Amino acid sequence: MIDSERKYGPFLRFFLFCSAADVELLNKCPNSEVNKYAGVGATVFFTGILACASGGYALFTAFDSIFLSVILGIFWGSLVFNLDRFLVSTIKKSRGKFQEVVQITPRLLLAVLLSLVISVPLELKIFEQEIEESIYYAGAAKIDKLNQLYDGRVSLKQERIDGINASTLAKFEVREEYYRQYVCECDGTCGTGQKGRGTECERKENKYLQSQKEYDQAVIENAAEIQLLNEEKQRLLEEYQLEKDGLLVSFADGLLVRLEALRILPFGPQLAIILLLISIEIAPILVKLLSPYGPYDHLLKTIEYDFEIDEITAVNMRNQQLNNKLTIMASIEQDKVEQELKNNEGAMRLIGDAHLEIVKAQLEVWVDDEKDKIRKEVQARMAKLDES
């Protein structure tokens, strides 16, 4: 039933545009067809809106710029919307389901791929708290490993410093002990008990002075080594701080870090979101696949068939015209050839006559020559006979 006066509201007309349906054909169809394609268009439109929000959030996470994320998010949503509209517009209904399944399979695969791309930014937002916790614990674990590594290195340096200080302290204690023995021996309170500078007092004095030299020498040598170890220890602490700062920067709020953290999370909840988006993305395609062969499809097929017939007819007419031209040109060429053959026959006849006359003249000359030769031979023989 034709309804050329049917009016559409702005939203309904927009959704029909989203479904890539021909409004003029829908005017000739029942309202059920209009509602069906409006539903398909609404699904395509809201999928684009979802892609716009998803892409905008992902880009905001990457660039931390509201203006840039809005512009690129709108571009991404428009791209997905256009792809969905293209997928829906290229699906043609037919009476054979197997043929429909064959033509719809690559489009379903592309729709699934789009769903996987759209789902990632939404997962980042939905699991934002879990991702931040994962980033925190991953960063803390790496910092703990870094602490253990540098604590061990710094501890080795400190142990060497403590060992050197202990060695210096041991020499200091030996010197103090020798000094006590020297003083005690010289004032007669221990040892030989003889007060004054005797042989034993001098021996212990020399022993004390030798320990003093060894202690002073150890202090000088150990001070240089301790200074070198302290410098190495300070360098290790500076390296540790640089690497720690680098880890903190690498675990900043970046898109790649969040994607890595998302990969660590359990896959079950992510799978639910992916399946939800896949069902939304392939909904327009499934609607066209599962819907029965309707009036709109019949009209569209009729128009396409008529167009194909017109094209075939036009091609055949062009071929016929070309064949006619070729036939005319062939007949003209044949006439030209026949005329040339006629002209050539007269010329060949004249050439033959001339050639015949030339041959006759040559024969006459040859006959005369032969007669002269015979005559001369006869005369020569007669002359010989007369002489004899």
C-alpha beads as a LAMMPS data file, in Angstrom:
LAMMPS data file: protein, C-alpha beads

388 atoms
387 bonds

1 atom types
1 bond types

-500.0 500.0 xlo xhi
-500.0 500.0 ylo yhi
-500.0 500.0 zlo zhi

Masses

1 110.0

Atoms # bond

1 1 1 0.000 0.000 0.000
2 1 1 1.485 3.329 -1.073
3 1 1 1.456 6.059 1.537
4 1 1 3.126 9.054 -0.085
5 1 1 1.741 11.409 2.567
6 1 1 3.375 9.607 5.515
7 1 1 5.131 12.034 7.869
8 1 1 8.165 11.210 9.997
9 1 1 9.351 13.031 13.090
10 1 1 12.956 14.234 13.255
11 1 1 14.076 11.412 15.567
12 1 1 12.361 8.722 13.502
13 1 1 13.802 10.129 10.271
14 1 1 17.262 10.275 11.869
15 1 1 17.064 6.655 13.026
16 1 1 15.939 5.608 9.553
17 1 1 18.994 7.411 8.198
18 1 1 21.154 5.501 10.696
19 1 1 19.707 2.222 9.413
20 1 1 20.633 3.177 5.812
21 1 1 17.041 2.457 4.724
22 1 1 15.423 4.110 1.688
23 1 1 12.638 6.348 3.015
24 1 1 10.868 6.433 -0.360
25 1 1 10.633 2.645 -0.321
26 1 1 9.482 2.645 3.301
27 1 1 6.632 4.962 2.292
28 1 1 5.305 2.052 0.241
29 1 1 5.608 -0.420 3.124
30 1 1 3.534 -1.076 6.277
31 1 1 4.397 0.652 9.550
32 1 1 5.963 -2.562 10.838
33 1 1 8.790 -2.149 8.341
34 1 1 9.317 1.465 9.419
35 1 1 9.497 0.437 13.075
36 1 1 11.887 -2.405 12.281
37 1 1 14.372 -0.194 10.483
38 1 1 14.007 2.576 13.060
39 1 1 15.028 0.021 15.704
40 1 1 18.016 -1.047 13.639
41 1 1 19.067 2.585 13.193
42 1 1 18.691 3.323 16.915
43 1 1 20.950 0.374 17.729
44 1 1 23.553 1.630 15.254
45 1 1 23.366 5.159 16.679
46 1 1 23.696 4.169 20.330
47 1 1 26.567 1.839 19.496
48 1 1 28.336 4.863 18.024
49 1 1 27.564 6.879 21.175
50 1 1 29.005 4.068 23.295
51 1 1 32.131 3.993 21.126
52 1 1 32.446 7.780 21.418
53 1 1 32.340 7.665 25.232
54 1 1 34.651 4.659 25.381
55 1 1 37.230 6.132 23.012
56 1 1 37.048 9.548 24.672
57 1 1 37.796 8.065 28.092
58 1 1 40.702 6.015 26.724
59 1 1 42.180 9.069 25.006
60 1 1 41.717 11.185 28.131
61 1 1 43.649 8.545 30.058
62 1 1 46.404 8.667 27.444
63 1 1 46.652 12.439 26.812
64 1 1 45.094 13.956 29.954
65 1 1 43.434 16.630 27.787
66 1 1 39.667 17.125 27.850
67 1 1 39.562 19.058 24.577
68 1 1 41.679 16.542 22.676
69 1 1 39.844 13.544 24.148
70 1 1 36.441 15.052 23.212
71 1 1 37.498 15.777 19.617
72 1 1 39.140 12.394 19.064
73 1 1 36.342 10.608 20.946
74 1 1 33.741 12.131 18.608
75 1 1 35.885 11.121 15.638
76 1 1 36.194 7.549 16.922
77 1 1 32.460 7.312 17.632
78 1 1 31.663 8.645 14.150
79 1 1 34.021 6.112 12.610
80 1 1 32.379 3.196 14.443
81 1 1 28.914 4.568 13.614
82 1 1 29.800 4.768 9.928
83 1 1 31.214 1.230 9.932
84 1 1 28.085 -0.146 11.621
85 1 1 25.857 1.704 9.170
86 1 1 27.906 0.318 6.304
87 1 1 27.625 -3.232 7.673
88 1 1 23.854 -2.943 8.001
89 1 1 23.416 -1.366 4.564
90 1 1 25.369 -4.125 2.796
91 1 1 23.213 -6.949 4.154
92 1 1 20.588 -7.972 1.615
93 1 1 17.664 -10.166 2.630
94 1 1 16.881 -13.183 0.476
95 1 1 14.610 -16.191 0.689
96 1 1 17.552 -18.533 1.281
97 1 1 18.912 -18.494 4.858
98 1 1 22.166 -20.220 3.923
99 1 1 22.990 -17.458 1.450
100 1 1 22.257 -14.854 4.127
101 1 1 24.531 -16.619 6.624
102 1 1 27.353 -16.739 4.063
103 1 1 27.145 -13.017 3.273
104 1 1 26.739 -12.046 6.928
105 1 1 29.708 -14.046 8.330
106 1 1 32.513 -11.545 7.474
107 1 1 30.329 -8.692 8.712
108 1 1 29.791 -10.504 12.017
109 1 1 33.545 -10.981 12.385
110 1 1 34.123 -7.268 11.799
111 1 1 31.390 -6.419 14.319
112 1 1 33.029 -8.691 16.911
113 1 1 36.375 -6.980 16.284
114 1 1 34.783 -3.568 16.820
115 1 1 33.234 -4.828 20.062
116 1 1 36.608 -5.960 21.360
117 1 1 38.120 -2.556 20.567
118 1 1 35.247 -0.655 22.194
119 1 1 35.213 -2.850 25.304
120 1 1 38.768 -2.083 26.444
121 1 1 38.236 1.575 27.521
122 1 1 34.970 0.623 29.244
123 1 1 36.768 -2.113 31.143
124 1 1 39.389 0.437 32.196
125 1 1 36.658 2.649 33.640
126 1 1 34.551 -0.108 35.215
127 1 1 37.543 -1.766 36.883
128 1 1 39.259 1.534 37.686
129 1 1 39.585 0.868 41.429
130 1 1 40.899 -2.662 40.915
131 1 1 43.341 -1.408 38.298
132 1 1 44.673 1.289 40.635
133 1 1 45.133 -1.297 43.381
134 1 1 46.918 -3.596 40.967
135 1 1 49.160 -0.739 39.835
136 1 1 49.902 0.160 43.461
137 1 1 50.767 -3.387 44.504
138 1 1 52.802 -4.009 41.363
139 1 1 54.742 -0.806 41.990
140 1 1 55.209 -1.662 45.656
141 1 1 56.481 -5.135 44.748
142 1 1 59.018 -3.700 42.315
143 1 1 60.135 -1.106 44.845
144 1 1 60.526 -3.869 47.460
145 1 1 62.737 -5.809 45.061
146 1 1 64.705 -2.642 44.391
147 1 1 65.066 -2.033 48.133
148 1 1 66.306 -5.572 48.682
149 1 1 68.813 -5.256 45.855
150 1 1 70.289 -1.952 47.002
151 1 1 70.028 -2.776 50.701
152 1 1 72.258 -5.775 50.027
153 1 1 74.770 -3.702 48.073
154 1 1 74.840 -0.892 50.641
155 1 1 75.064 -3.419 53.478
156 1 1 78.167 -4.970 51.901
157 1 1 79.832 -1.556 51.779
158 1 1 78.811 -0.827 55.357
159 1 1 80.101 -4.211 56.522
160 1 1 83.485 -3.464 54.983
161 1 1 83.502 -0.047 56.673
162 1 1 82.569 -1.634 59.998
163 1 1 85.304 -4.252 59.517
164 1 1 87.904 -1.565 58.857
165 1 1 86.748 0.431 61.893
166 1 1 86.913 -2.725 63.992
167 1 1 90.466 -3.356 62.778
168 1 1 91.425 0.227 63.668
169 1 1 89.774 -0.105 67.064
170 1 1 91.666 -3.351 67.699
171 1 1 94.983 -1.610 66.992
172 1 1 93.885 1.261 69.241
173 1 1 93.140 -1.175 72.078
174 1 1 96.486 -2.915 71.574
175 1 1 98.243 0.448 71.735
176 1 1 96.368 1.373 74.908
177 1 1 97.256 -1.962 76.478
178 1 1 100.952 -1.518 75.615
179 1 1 100.820 2.036 76.998
180 1 1 99.313 0.797 80.258
181 1 1 102.008 -1.863 80.566
182 1 1 104.718 0.690 79.814
183 1 1 103.481 3.185 82.436
184 1 1 102.919 0.443 84.989
185 1 1 106.421 -0.968 84.497
186 1 1 108.099 2.395 84.697
187 1 1 106.351 3.532 87.898
188 1 1 106.995 0.140 89.582
189 1 1 103.370 -0.851 90.096
190 1 1 103.599 -4.018 87.987
191 1 1 106.044 -6.158 86.054
192 1 1 109.483 -6.170 87.733
193 1 1 108.287 -3.792 90.436
194 1 1 111.371 -1.580 89.945
195 1 1 110.567 2.072 89.604
196 1 1 112.446 4.101 87.017
197 1 1 113.688 3.596 83.503
198 1 1 115.219 0.207 83.451
199 1 1 115.710 -2.292 80.659
200 1 1 112.175 -3.663 80.928
201 1 1 110.703 -0.150 81.024
202 1 1 112.547 0.776 77.835
203 1 1 111.515 -2.480 76.133
204 1 1 107.862 -1.841 76.914
205 1 1 108.228 1.769 75.854
206 1 1 109.576 0.659 72.470
207 1 1 106.762 -1.835 72.220
208 1 1 104.246 0.919 72.940
209 1 1 105.852 3.311 70.433
210 1 1 105.789 0.594 67.750
211 1 1 102.086 -0.021 68.377
212 1 1 101.509 3.743 68.171
213 1 1 103.155 3.824 64.729
214 1 1 101.109 0.863 63.573
215 1 1 97.943 2.489 64.870
216 1 1 98.721 5.840 63.202
217 1 1 99.537 4.074 59.926
218 1 1 96.308 2.051 60.124
219 1 1 94.285 5.211 60.822
220 1 1 95.714 6.904 57.710
221 1 1 95.249 3.886 55.419
222 1 1 91.834 2.973 56.765
223 1 1 90.581 6.560 56.562
224 1 1 91.305 6.637 52.797
225 1 1 89.621 3.262 52.266
226 1 1 86.634 4.275 54.386
227 1 1 86.278 7.489 52.374
228 1 1 86.286 5.482 49.119
229 1 1 83.707 3.053 50.501
230 1 1 81.516 5.929 51.697
231 1 1 81.665 7.464 48.208
232 1 1 80.630 4.133 46.651
233 1 1 77.879 3.824 49.234
234 1 1 76.623 7.328 48.411
235 1 1 76.705 6.521 44.689
236 1 1 74.613 3.399 45.310
237 1 1 72.100 5.443 47.301
238 1 1 71.858 7.975 44.464
239 1 1 71.365 5.173 41.901
240 1 1 68.703 3.686 44.132
241 1 1 66.865 7.000 44.334
242 1 1 67.024 7.477 40.545
243 1 1 65.689 3.988 39.851
244 1 1 62.993 4.423 42.469
245 1 1 61.914 7.723 40.903
246 1 1 61.916 6.040 37.494
247 1 1 59.669 3.270 38.803
248 1 1 57.299 5.796 40.326
249 1 1 57.121 7.650 37.005
250 1 1 56.569 4.433 35.044
251 1 1 53.677 3.556 37.339
252 1 1 52.046 6.931 36.832
253 1 1 48.498 7.220 35.503
254 1 1 49.222 6.120 31.915
255 1 1 47.193 4.112 29.418
256 1 1 49.806 1.405 28.850
257 1 1 50.222 0.791 32.584
258 1 1 46.461 0.501 33.001
259 1 1 46.230 -1.951 30.105
260 1 1 48.943 -4.101 31.687
261 1 1 47.135 -3.971 35.027
262 1 1 43.850 -4.883 33.307
263 1 1 45.508 -7.940 31.796
264 1 1 46.472 -9.159 35.270
265 1 1 42.887 -9.001 36.577
266 1 1 40.597 -12.087 36.408
267 1 1 39.202 -12.578 32.918
268 1 1 35.680 -13.584 33.949
269 1 1 34.232 -10.095 34.597
270 1 1 36.003 -8.756 31.511
271 1 1 34.467 -11.539 29.419
272 1 1 30.990 -10.549 30.591
273 1 1 31.531 -6.960 29.406
274 1 1 32.993 -8.140 26.091
275 1 1 30.015 -10.438 25.473
276 1 1 27.616 -7.624 26.345
277 1 1 29.254 -5.275 23.844
278 1 1 29.414 -7.993 21.201
279 1 1 25.686 -8.582 21.606
280 1 1 25.064 -4.825 21.259
281 1 1 27.361 -4.501 18.246
282 1 1 25.937 -7.439 16.306
283 1 1 22.324 -6.663 17.270
284 1 1 21.539 -4.696 14.051
285 1 1 23.037 -7.472 11.931
286 1 1 21.155 -10.182 13.818
287 1 1 17.913 -8.203 13.519
288 1 1 18.275 -8.149 9.743
289 1 1 19.305 -11.803 9.683
290 1 1 16.482 -13.071 11.914
291 1 1 13.749 -10.823 10.554
292 1 1 11.517 -12.399 7.890
293 1 1 11.643 -11.448 4.227
294 1 1 9.407 -8.357 4.279
295 1 1 7.801 -5.875 1.892
296 1 1 10.773 -3.522 1.987
297 1 1 13.128 -6.335 0.980
298 1 1 10.761 -7.345 -1.820
299 1 1 10.545 -3.784 -3.167
300 1 1 14.286 -3.307 -2.894
301 1 1 14.964 -6.557 -4.720
302 1 1 12.454 -5.602 -7.428
303 1 1 14.127 -2.220 -7.966
304 1 1 17.591 -3.782 -8.026
305 1 1 16.347 -6.452 -10.449
306 1 1 14.805 -3.809 -12.725
307 1 1 18.025 -1.824 -12.598
308 1 1 20.030 -4.928 -13.455
309 1 1 17.678 -5.727 -16.370
310 1 1 17.997 -2.142 -17.637
311 1 1 21.764 -2.380 -17.439
312 1 1 21.786 -5.711 -19.278
313 1 1 19.417 -4.313 -21.916
314 1 1 21.569 -1.225 -22.362
315 1 1 24.674 -3.371 -22.710
316 1 1 22.938 -5.596 -25.262
317 1 1 21.788 -2.559 -27.233
318 1 1 25.292 -1.148 -27.232
319 1 1 26.602 -4.525 -28.388
320 1 1 23.966 -4.666 -31.145
321 1 1 24.863 -1.160 -32.303
322 1 1 28.503 -2.111 -32.343
323 1 1 27.746 -5.269 -34.318
324 1 1 25.726 -3.248 -36.849
325 1 1 28.562 -0.775 -37.258
326 1 1 31.020 -3.610 -37.706
327 1 1 28.741 -5.266 -40.300
328 1 1 28.413 -2.031 -42.288
329 1 1 32.133 -1.410 -42.119
330 1 1 32.792 -4.996 -43.213
331 1 1 30.451 -4.665 -46.236
332 1 1 32.087 -1.365 -47.218
333 1 1 35.510 -2.945 -46.998
334 1 1 34.299 -5.913 -49.058
335 1 1 33.012 -3.577 -51.808
336 1 1 36.342 -1.794 -51.832
337 1 1 38.181 -5.079 -52.188
338 1 1 35.920 -6.242 -55.042
339 1 1 36.392 -2.923 -56.872
340 1 1 40.147 -3.184 -56.478
341 1 1 40.028 -6.743 -57.785
342 1 1 38.109 -5.560 -60.869
343 1 1 40.618 -2.787 -61.450
344 1 1 43.449 -5.240 -60.995
345 1 1 41.943 -7.654 -63.579
346 1 1 42.164 -5.002 -66.369
347 1 1 45.688 -4.109 -65.421
348 1 1 46.715 -7.761 -65.353
349 1 1 45.161 -8.291 -68.787
350 1 1 47.169 -5.402 -70.261
351 1 1 50.309 -6.658 -68.614
352 1 1 49.690 -10.140 -70.051
353 1 1 49.210 -8.824 -73.580
354 1 1 52.357 -6.719 -73.360
355 1 1 54.328 -9.661 -72.039
356 1 1 53.056 -11.864 -74.875
357 1 1 54.176 -9.352 -77.497
358 1 1 57.592 -9.143 -75.864
359 1 1 57.917 -12.920 -75.960
360 1 1 56.895 -13.019 -79.637
361 1 1 59.474 -10.373 -80.490
362 1 1 62.142 -12.281 -78.605
363 1 1 61.224 -15.510 -80.436
364 1 1 61.475 -13.806 -83.816
365 1 1 64.911 -12.451 -82.959
366 1 1 66.020 -15.867 -81.745
367 1 1 64.754 -17.566 -84.924
368 1 1 66.619 -15.079 -87.102
369 1 1 69.798 -15.624 -85.105
370 1 1 69.521 -19.367 -85.413
371 1 1 68.954 -19.117 -89.173
372 1 1 72.090 -16.996 -89.523
373 1 1 74.111 -19.517 -87.552
374 1 1 72.907 -22.418 -89.708
375 1 1 73.560 -20.482 -92.877
376 1 1 77.100 -19.660 -91.800
377 1 1 77.803 -23.289 -90.857
378 1 1 76.561 -24.521 -94.263
379 1 1 78.706 -21.979 -96.092
380 1 1 81.735 -22.982 -94.065
381 1 1 81.274 -26.658 -94.876
382 1 1 80.795 -25.890 -98.565
383 1 1 84.007 -23.888 -98.612
384 1 1 85.931 -26.817 -97.113
385 1 1 84.516 -29.171 -99.712
386 1 1 85.595 -26.866 -102.540
387 1 1 89.137 -26.689 -101.234
388 1 1 89.423 -30.410 -101.027

Bonds

1 1 1 2
2 1 2 3
3 1 3 4
4 1 4 5
5 1 5 6
6 1 6 7
7 1 7 8
8 1 8 9
9 1 9 10
10 1 10 11
11 1 11 12
12 1 12 13
13 1 13 14
14 1 14 15
15 1 15 16
16 1 16 17
17 1 17 18
18 1 18 19
19 1 19 20
20 1 20 21
21 1 21 22
22 1 22 23
23 1 23 24
24 1 24 25
25 1 25 26
26 1 26 27
27 1 27 28
28 1 28 29
29 1 29 30
30 1 30 31
31 1 31 32
32 1 32 33
33 1 33 34
34 1 34 35
35 1 35 36
36 1 36 37
37 1 37 38
38 1 38 39
39 1 39 40
40 1 40 41
41 1 41 42
42 1 42 43
43 1 43 44
44 1 44 45
45 1 45 46
46 1 46 47
47 1 47 48
48 1 48 49
49 1 49 50
50 1 50 51
51 1 51 52
52 1 52 53
53 1 53 54
54 1 54 55
55 1 55 56
56 1 56 57
57 1 57 58
58 1 58 59
59 1 59 60
60 1 60 61
61 1 61 62
62 1 62 63
63 1 63 64
64 1 64 65
65 1 65 66
66 1 66 67
67 1 67 68
68 1 68 69
69 1 69 70
70 1 70 71
71 1 71 72
72 1 72 73
73 1 73 74
74 1 74 75
75 1 75 76
76 1 76 77
77 1 77 78
78 1 78 79
79 1 79 80
80 1 80 81
81 1 81 82
82 1 82 83
83 1 83 84
84 1 84 85
85 1 85 86
86 1 86 87
87 1 87 88
88 1 88 89
89 1 89 90
90 1 90 91
91 1 91 92
92 1 92 93
93 1 93 94
94 1 94 95
95 1 95 96
96 1 96 97
97 1 97 98
98 1 98 99
99 1 99 100
100 1 100 101
101 1 101 102
102 1 102 103
103 1 103 104
104 1 104 105
105 1 105 106
106 1 106 107
107 1 107 108
108 1 108 109
109 1 109 110
110 1 110 111
111 1 111 112
112 1 112 113
113 1 113 114
114 1 114 115
115 1 115 116
116 1 116 117
117 1 117 118
118 1 118 119
119 1 119 120
120 1 120 121
121 1 121 122
122 1 122 123
123 1 123 124
124 1 124 125
125 1 125 126
126 1 126 127
127 1 127 128
128 1 128 129
129 1 129 130
130 1 130 131
131 1 131 132
132 1 132 133
133 1 133 134
134 1 134 135
135 1 135 136
136 1 136 137
137 1 137 138
138 1 138 139
139 1 139 140
140 1 140 141
141 1 141 142
142 1 142 143
143 1 143 144
144 1 144 145
145 1 145 146
146 1 146 147
147 1 147 148
148 1 148 149
149 1 149 150
150 1 150 151
151 1 151 152
152 1 152 153
153 1 153 154
154 1 154 155
155 1 155 156
156 1 156 157
157 1 157 158
158 1 158 159
159 1 159 160
160 1 160 161
161 1 161 162
162 1 162 163
163 1 163 164
164 1 164 165
165 1 165 166
166 1 166 167
167 1 167 168
168 1 168 169
169 1 169 170
170 1 170 171
171 1 171 172
172 1 172 173
173 1 173 174
174 1 174 175
175 1 175 176
176 1 176 177
177 1 177 178
178 1 178 179
179 1 179 180
180 1 180 181
181 1 181 182
182 1 182 183
183 1 183 184
184 1 184 185
185 1 185 186
186 1 186 187
187 1 187 188
188 1 188 189
189 1 189 190
190 1 190 191
191 1 191 192
192 1 192 193
193 1 193 194
194 1 194 195
195 1 195 196
196 1 196 197
197 1 197 198
198 1 198 199
199 1 199 200
200 1 200 201
201 1 201 202
202 1 202 203
203 1 203 204
204 1 204 205
205 1 205 206
206 1 206 207
207 1 207 208
208 1 208 209
209 1 209 210
210 1 210 211
211 1 211 212
212 1 212 213
213 1 213 214
214 1 214 215
215 1 215 216
216 1 216 217
217 1 217 218
218 1 218 219
219 1 219 220
220 1 220 221
221 1 221 222
222 1 222 223
223 1 223 224
224 1 224 225
225 1 225 226
226 1 226 227
227 1 227 228
228 1 228 229
229 1 229 230
230 1 230 231
231 1 231 232
232 1 232 233
233 1 233 234
234 1 234 235
235 1 235 236
236 1 236 237
237 1 237 238
238 1 238 239
239 1 239 240
240 1 240 241
241 1 241 242
242 1 242 243
243 1 243 244
244 1 244 245
245 1 245 246
246 1 246 247
247 1 247 248
248 1 248 249
249 1 249 250
250 1 250 251
251 1 251 252
252 1 252 253
253 1 253 254
254 1 254 255
255 1 255 256
256 1 256 257
257 1 257 258
258 1 258 259
259 1 259 260
260 1 260 261
261 1 261 262
262 1 262 263
263 1 263 264
264 1 264 265
265 1 265 266
266 1 266 267
267 1 267 268
268 1 268 269
269 1 269 270
270 1 270 271
271 1 271 272
272 1 272 273
273 1 273 274
274 1 274 275
275 1 275 276
276 1 276 277
277 1 277 278
278 1 278 279
279 1 279 280
280 1 280 281
281 1 281 282
282 1 282 283
283 1 283 284
284 1 284 285
285 1 285 286
286 1 286 287
287 1 287 288
288 1 288 289
289 1 289 290
290 1 290 291
291 1 291 292
292 1 292 293
293 1 293 294
294 1 294 295
295 1 295 296
296 1 296 297
297 1 297 298
298 1 298 299
299 1 299 300
300 1 300 301
301 1 301 302
302 1 302 303
303 1 303 304
304 1 304 305
305 1 305 306
306 1 306 307
307 1 307 308
308 1 308 309
309 1 309 310
310 1 310 311
311 1 311 312
312 1 312 313
313 1 313 314
314 1 314 315
315 1 315 316
316 1 316 317
317 1 317 318
318 1 318 319
319 1 319 320
320 1 320 321
321 1 321 322
322 1 322 323
323 1 323 324
324 1 324 325
325 1 325 326
326 1 326 327
327 1 327 328
328 1 328 329
329 1 329 330
330 1 330 331
331 1 331 332
332 1 332 333
333 1 333 334
334 1 334 335
335 1 335 336
336 1 336 337
337 1 337 338
338 1 338 339
339 1 339 340
340 1 340 341
341 1 341 342
342 1 342 343
343 1 343 344
344 1 344 345
345 1 345 346
346 1 346 347
347 1 347 348
348 1 348 349
349 1 349 350
350 1 350 351
351 1 351 352
352 1 352 353
353 1 353 354
354 1 354 355
355 1 355 356
356 1 356 357
357 1 357 358
358 1 358 359
359 1 359 360
360 1 360 361
361 1 361 362
362 1 362 363
363 1 363 364
364 1 364 365
365 1 365 366
366 1 366 367
367 1 367 368
368 1 368 369
369 1 369 370
370 1 370 371
371 1 371 372
372 1 372 373
373 1 373 374
374 1 374 375
375 1 375 376
376 1 376 377
377 1 377 378
378 1 378 379
379 1 379 380
380 1 380 381
381 1 381 382
382 1 382 383
383 1 383 384
384 1 384 385
385 1 385 386
386 1 386 387
387 1 387 388
